[in-house]
Amino acid sequence: MNIAPVGPKPTQLICPSCHSTIVTKVDHKSTTKTHIIALVLCLFLCWPCVCVPYCTNSCRNADHYCPNCNSYLGTYQS
């Protein structure tokens, strides 16, 4: 559930919790999609390629938080 419209990068908005104008803090999280991409890379390319999806933000979800009150603001799903 997104509380605010967010993208893959930090977004400027007004926090609904503390009502401050902020630039969101982004925390990238691995998902099932990330693990499947890593498995496919391992099976069809080579095992060192497995770490690529875990190091690439475009393969992970971006969870946005307020830097002032640490409220969850939304998730951008890659």
Contacts in CASP RR format, 6 or more apart in sequence:
PFRMAT RR
TARGET T0000
AUTHOR 0000-0000-0000
METHOD contacts of the structure
MODEL  1
MNIAPVGPKPTQLICPSCHSTIVTKVDHKSTTKTHIIALVLCLFLCWPCV
CVPYCTNSCRNADHYCPNCNSYLGTYQS
1 74 0 8 1.000
2 73 0 8 1.000
2 74 0 8 1.000
2 75 0 8 1.000
3 16 0 8 1.000
3 72 0 8 1.000
3 73 0 8 1.000
3 74 0 8 1.000
4 11 0 8 1.000
4 13 0 8 1.000
4 16 0 8 1.000
4 64 0 8 1.000
4 73 0 8 1.000
4 74 0 8 1.000
5 11 0 8 1.000
6 13 0 8 1.000
6 24 0 8 1.000
6 62 0 8 1.000
6 64 0 8 1.000
6 73 0 8 1.000
6 74 0 8 1.000
6 75 0 8 1.000
6 76 0 8 1.000
7 62 0 8 1.000
7 64 0 8 1.000
7 76 0 8 1.000
8 26 0 8 1.000
8 57 0 8 1.000
8 58 0 8 1.000
8 62 0 8 1.000
8 76 0 8 1.000
8 78 0 8 1.000
9 26 0 8 1.000
9 62 0 8 1.000
10 23 0 8 1.000
10 24 0 8 1.000
10 25 0 8 1.000
10 26 0 8 1.000
10 64 0 8 1.000
11 23 0 8 1.000
11 24 0 8 1.000
11 64 0 8 1.000
12 21 0 8 1.000
12 22 0 8 1.000
12 23 0 8 1.000
12 24 0 8 1.000
13 21 0 8 1.000
13 22 0 8 1.000
13 24 0 8 1.000
13 73 0 8 1.000
14 20 0 8 1.000
14 21 0 8 1.000
14 22 0 8 1.000
15 22 0 8 1.000
15 66 0 8 1.000
15 68 0 8 1.000
15 69 0 8 1.000
15 71 0 8 1.000
15 73 0 8 1.000
16 71 0 8 1.000
16 73 0 8 1.000
17 66 0 8 1.000
17 69 0 8 1.000
17 71 0 8 1.000
18 66 0 8 1.000
18 68 0 8 1.000
18 69 0 8 1.000
18 71 0 8 1.000
20 66 0 8 1.000
20 68 0 8 1.000
20 69 0 8 1.000
22 66 0 8 1.000
22 67 0 8 1.000
22 68 0 8 1.000
23 67 0 8 1.000
24 64 0 8 1.000
24 65 0 8 1.000
24 66 0 8 1.000
24 67 0 8 1.000
24 73 0 8 1.000
25 64 0 8 1.000
25 65 0 8 1.000
25 66 0 8 1.000
25 67 0 8 1.000
26 62 0 8 1.000
26 63 0 8 1.000
26 64 0 8 1.000
26 65 0 8 1.000
27 62 0 8 1.000
27 63 0 8 1.000
27 65 0 8 1.000
28 57 0 8 1.000
28 60 0 8 1.000
28 61 0 8 1.000
28 62 0 8 1.000
28 63 0 8 1.000
29 60 0 8 1.000
29 61 0 8 1.000
29 63 0 8 1.000
30 53 0 8 1.000
30 54 0 8 1.000
30 59 0 8 1.000
30 60 0 8 1.000
31 60 0 8 1.000
31 61 0 8 1.000
31 77 0 8 1.000
33 59 0 8 1.000
33 78 0 8 1.000
34 53 0 8 1.000
34 54 0 8 1.000
34 59 0 8 1.000
34 60 0 8 1.000
35 53 0 8 1.000
37 53 0 8 1.000
37 59 0 8 1.000
38 50 0 8 1.000
38 51 0 8 1.000
38 52 0 8 1.000
38 53 0 8 1.000
38 54 0 8 1.000
39 50 0 8 1.000
41 49 0 8 1.000
41 50 0 8 1.000
41 52 0 8 1.000
41 53 0 8 1.000
42 49 0 8 1.000
42 50 0 8 1.000
52 59 0 8 1.000
53 59 0 8 1.000
53 60 0 8 1.000
54 60 0 8 1.000
57 78 0 8 1.000
58 78 0 8 1.000
59 78 0 8 1.000
60 78 0 8 1.000
61 75 0 8 1.000
61 76 0 8 1.000
61 77 0 8 1.000
61 78 0 8 1.000
62 75 0 8 1.000
62 76 0 8 1.000
62 78 0 8 1.000
63 72 0 8 1.000
63 74 0 8 1.000
63 75 0 8 1.000
64 72 0 8 1.000
64 73 0 8 1.000
64 74 0 8 1.000
64 75 0 8 1.000
64 76 0 8 1.000
65 71 0 8 1.000
65 72 0 8 1.000
65 73 0 8 1.000
66 73 0 8 1.000
END
